[in-house]
Amino acid sequence: MKLPYYLGCPQWQHPAWNRGLPNGRTPLERYSQVFNCVEGNTTFYATPSREQCQQWRLQVPDHFRFLLKFPRAITHDRLLSGVDGATRDFLNVIEPLEDVLGPFLLQLPAAFGPEHLTNLWQFIDALPAPLTCTVEVRNAAFFSKGDAERALNRGLRERGVARVCMDTRALFAAAPEDTITTEAQRKKPRVPVHLLPGDAPPVIRYIGHPDLQVNRHYLAPWVERVGSWIEQGQPPYFFLHMPDIGDALSLTEIWTDLLSHRVSGAEALQFNEEQPQIGLF
């Protein structure tokens, strides 16, 4: 059964997933038989070789989408200033993936504030067509509903660019009783959930509660929202994170079960050795 939206995780392999994913030659091939998109976090920390990108392309079907992050040197070290050469070099390396690229994940640090918006507009406007991006901000001014946020949202709408919505409410509802949860809360931003209506496909990054069943409460509003987007022909990208990413498949089971009761044809996924996995498209 084909699902009219994109579902993924922040990576395509984890030892805990070995028994749940279908057989395949590589972790990416196994992952892409179940999920149809992935966050490309690896490119934030290190740029792969062009040959590696060619290998990735061979391991995924045509409908799969990589949402690659721009390198840290571009977004965090330089705050998008004076990065034309570095951006061209990066785009040249990942060119073998061009036909399976979703919007780039342009993740900006808390240090990127309203005074840097000109850098953002120049960067987005310089991206060669048909490449595009989706923007994640973490500076408090962009969540204050004041002039800074209005300027950000207006500029994104004018360019047909989505604003990433990171939902960390479930994560921060957990008591930091273990090192994994404590570390996840240290790394993830505690920001309000702000959605930007527009023409670009929505991008949601949901960070789960370590108690899997608690997530049913926090996912319930997203079931209605995603269902509405699907009905409107605006398929979102929906990414599922957990403090322990090994639990992501279990969270996927919960999420797809909830959505299956809202959206006709959205089958619930189950991960076990006996039951083959369905593709999403």
For each residue, the residues with C-beta under 8 A, 3 or more apart:
1: 265 266 267 278
2: 265 279 280 281
3: 7 36 263 265 266 267 280 281
4: 230 235
5: 226 229 230 235 236 237 238
6: 36 37 65 102 201 235 236 237 238 280
7: 3 35 36 37 238 239 240 252 255 256 280
8: 35 36 37 38 39 67 237 238 239 240
9: 12 31 35 38 39 239 240 241 245 248 252
10: 38 39 41 205 239 241 245
11: 14 38 39 41 42 245
12: 9 27 28 31 32 35 38
13: 17 27 28 31
14: 11 17 245 246 248
15: 18 246
16: 20 246 247 249
17: 13 14 20 21 31 246 248 249 271
18: 15 21
19: 272 273
20: 16 17 249 271 272 273
21: 17 18 24 27 30 31 33 34 249 271 277
22: 30 33 34 276 277
23: 30
24: 21 27 29 30 33
25: 29 59
26: 29 30 59
27: 12 13 21 24 30 31
28: 12 13 31 32 56 59 60
29: 24 25 26 32 33 59 60
30: 21 22 23 24 26 27 33 34
31: 9 12 13 17 21 27 28 34 35 38
32: 12 28 29 35 36 38 59 60 61 64
33: 21 22 24 29 30 277 279
34: 21 22 30 31 269 271 277 278 279 280
35: 7 8 9 12 31 32 38 280
36: 3 6 7 8 32 63 64 65 279 280 281
37: 6 7 8 64 65 66 67 102 237 239
38: 8 9 10 11 12 31 32 35 64 65 66 67
39: 8 9 10 11 67 69 105 205 239
40: 43 44 66 67 68 69 105
41: 10 11 44 45 69
42: 11 45 46 48
43: 40 46 47 48 68 69 70 71 90 94
44: 40 41 69 70 71 72 75 107
45: 41 42 71 72
46: 42 43 71
47: 43 71 89 90 93
48: 42 43 52 53 56 93 94
49: 52 53 93
50: 53 54 92 93 94 95 96
51: 54 55
52: 48 49 55 56
53: 48 49 50 56 57 93 94 95 96 97
54: 50 51 57 58 96
55: 51 52 58 59
56: 28 48 52 53 59 60 66 96 97
57: 53 54 60 96 97 99 100
58: 54 55
59: 25 26 28 29 32 55 56
60: 28 29 32 56 57 64 66 100
61: 32 64 279 281
62: 99 100
63: 36 280 281
64: 32 36 37 38 60 61 100
65: 6 36 37 38 100 101 102 237
66: 37 38 40 56 60 97 100 101 102
67: 8 37 38 39 40 101 102 103 104 105 134 203 237
68: 40 43 94 97 101 104 105
69: 39 40 41 43 44 75 104 105 106 107
70: 43 44 74 75 87 90 104 105 106 107 133
71: 43 44 45 46 47 74 75 86 90
72: 44 45 75 76 77
73: 76 77 78 83 86
74: 70 71 77 78 80 83 86 87 90
75: 44 69 70 71 72 78 79 80 106 107 108 109 112
76: 72 73 79 108 109 111
77: 72 73 74
78: 73 74 75 81 82 83 86
79: 75 76 108 109 111 112 116 119
80: 74 75 83 108 112 116 119 120 122 123
81: 78 116 119
82: 78
83: 73 74 78 80 86 87 123
84: 87 88 126
85: 88 89
86: 71 73 74 78 83 89 90
87: 70 74 83 84 90 91 123 126
88: 84 85 91 92
89: 47 85 86 92 93
90: 43 47 70 71 74 86 87 93 94
91: 87 88 94 95 128 131
92: 50 88 89 95
93: 47 48 49 50 53 89 90
94: 43 48 50 53 68 90 91 97 98 101
95: 50 53 91 92 98
96: 50 53 54 56 57
97: 53 56 57 66 68 94 100 101
98: 94 95 101 131
99: 57 62
100: 57 60 62 64 65 66 97
101: 65 66 67 68 94 97 98 104 131
102: 6 37 65 66 67 237
103: 67 132 133 134 161 162 200 201 203 237
104: 67 68 69 70 101 127 131 132 133 134
105: 39 40 67 68 69 70 133 134 136 164 203
106: 69 70 75 120 123 124 133 134 135 136
107: 44 69 70 75 136 164
108: 75 76 79 80 112 120 135 136 137 138 139
109: 75 76 79 112 138
110: 138 139 140 189
111: 76 79 139
112: 75 79 80 108 109 116 120 137 138 139
113: 116 139 141 148
114: 117 139 141 142 147 148 151 152
115:
116: 79 80 81 112 113 119 120
117: 114 120 121 151 152 155
118: 121 122
119: 79 80 81 116 122 123
120: 80 106 108 112 116 117 123 124 135 155
121: 117 118 124 125 155 159
122: 80 118 119 125 126
123: 80 83 87 106 119 120 126 127
124: 106 120 121 127 133 135 159 161
125: 121 122 159
126: 84 87 122 123
127: 104 123 124 131 132 133
128: 91 131
129:
130:
131: 91 98 101 104 127 128
132: 103 104 127 160 161 200
133: 70 103 104 105 106 124 127 161
134: 67 103 104 105 106 161 162 163 164 200 203 237
135: 106 108 120 124 156 161 162 163 164
136: 105 106 107 108 163 164 166 205
137: 108 112 142 152 163
138: 108 109 110 112 142 189 191
139: 108 110 111 112 113 114 142 148
140: 110 143 144 191
141: 113 114 144 146 148 149
142: 114 137 138 139 148 149 152
143: 140 149 191 192 194
144: 140 141 148 149
145: 149 150
146: 141 149 150
147: 114 150 151
148: 113 114 139 141 142 144 151 152
149: 141 142 143 144 145 146 152 153 194
150: 145 146 147 153 154
151: 114 117 147 148 154 155
152: 114 117 137 142 148 149 155 156 163
153: 149 150 156 157 163 196
154: 150 151 157 158
155: 117 120 121 151 152 158 159
156: 135 152 153 159 161 162 163 196 198
157: 153 154 160 161 196 198
158: 154 155
159: 121 124 125 155 156
160: 132 157 198 199 200
161: 103 124 132 133 134 135 156 157 198 200
162: 103 134 135 156 196 198 200 201 202 203
163: 134 135 136 137 152 153 156 194 195 196
164: 105 107 134 135 136 203 204 205
165: 193 194 195 196 202 203 204 205
166: 136 188 189 191 193 205 207
167: 170 193 204 205 206 207 218 222
168: 171 172 188 189 190 191 207
169: 172 173 193 218
170: 167 173 174 206 207 208 209 214 215 218
171: 168 174 181 184 185 188 207 208 209 243
172: 168 169 185 190
173: 169 170 209 214 218
174: 170 171 177 181 185 209 210 211 214 243
175: 181
176: 181 182 185
177: 174 181
178: 181 182 210
179: 182 183
180: 183 184 210 243 244
181: 171 174 175 176 177 178 184 185 210 243
182: 176 178 179 185 186
183: 179 180 186 187 243
184: 171 180 181 187 188 207 243
185: 171 172 174 176 181 182 188 190
186: 182 183
187: 183 184
188: 166 168 171 184 185 207
189: 110 138 166 168
190: 168 172 185
191: 138 140 143 166 168 194
192: 143
193: 165 166 167 169
194: 143 149 163 165 191
195: 163 165 202 225
196: 153 156 157 162 163 165
197:
198: 156 157 160 161 162
199: 160
200: 103 132 134 160 161 162
201: 6 103 162 234 235 236 237
202: 162 165 195 229 234 236 237
203: 67 103 105 134 162 164 165 236 237 239
204: 164 165 167 222 226 236 237 238 239
205: 10 39 136 164 165 166 167 239 241
206: 167 170 218 219 222 238 239 240 241
207: 166 167 168 170 171 184 188 241 242 243
208: 170 171 212 215 218 240 241 242 243 247 251
209: 170 171 173 174 212 214 215 218
210: 174 178 180 181 242 243 244 247
211: 174 214 215
212: 208 209 215 247 250 251 254
213: 216 254
214: 170 173 174 209 211 217 218
215: 170 208 209 211 212 218 219 251 254 255
216: 213 219 220 254 258
217: 214 220
218: 167 169 170 173 206 208 209 214 215 221 222
219: 206 215 216 222 223 254 255 258
220: 216 217 223 224 258
221: 218 224 225
222: 167 204 206 218 219 225 226 238
223: 219 220 226 227 258 259 261 262
224: 220 221 227 228 262
225: 195 221 222 228 229
226: 5 204 222 223 229 230 236 238 259 262 263
227: 223 224 230 231 259 262 263
228: 224 225 231 232
229: 5 202 225 226 232 234 235 236
230: 4 5 226 227 233 234 235 263 266
231: 227 228
232: 228 229
233: 230
234: 201 202 229 230
235: 4 5 6 201 229 230
236: 5 6 201 202 203 204 226 229
237: 5 6 8 37 65 67 102 103 134 201 202 203 204
238: 5 6 7 8 204 206 222 226 255
239: 7 8 9 10 37 39 203 204 205 206
240: 7 8 9 206 208 248 251 252 255
241: 9 10 205 206 207 208 245 248
242: 207 208 210 245 246 247 248 251
243: 171 174 180 181 183 184 207 208 210 247
244: 180 210 247
245: 9 10 11 14 241 242 248
246: 14 15 16 17 242
247: 16 208 210 212 242 243 244 250 251
248: 9 14 17 240 241 242 245 251 252
249: 16 17 20 21 252 253 271
250: 212 247 253 254 271
251: 208 212 215 240 242 247 248 254 255
252: 7 9 240 248 249 255 256 269 271
253: 249 250 256 257 268 269 270 271
254: 212 213 215 216 219 250 251 257 258
255: 7 215 219 238 240 251 252 258 259
256: 7 252 253 259 260 266 267 268 269
257: 253 254 260 261 268
258: 216 219 220 223 254 255 261 262
259: 223 226 227 255 256 262 263 266 268
260: 256 257 263 266 267 268
261: 223 257 258
262: 223 224 226 227 258 259 266
263: 3 226 227 230 259 260 266
264:
265: 1 2 3
266: 1 3 230 256 259 260 262 263
267: 1 3 256 260 278
268: 253 256 257 259 260
269: 34 252 253 256 277 278
270: 253 275
271: 17 20 21 34 249 250 252 253 277
272: 19 20 275
273: 19 20
274:
275: 270 272
276: 22
277: 21 22 33 34 269 271
278: 1 34 267 269
279: 2 33 34 36 61
280: 2 3 6 7 34 35 36 63
281: 2 3 36 61 63
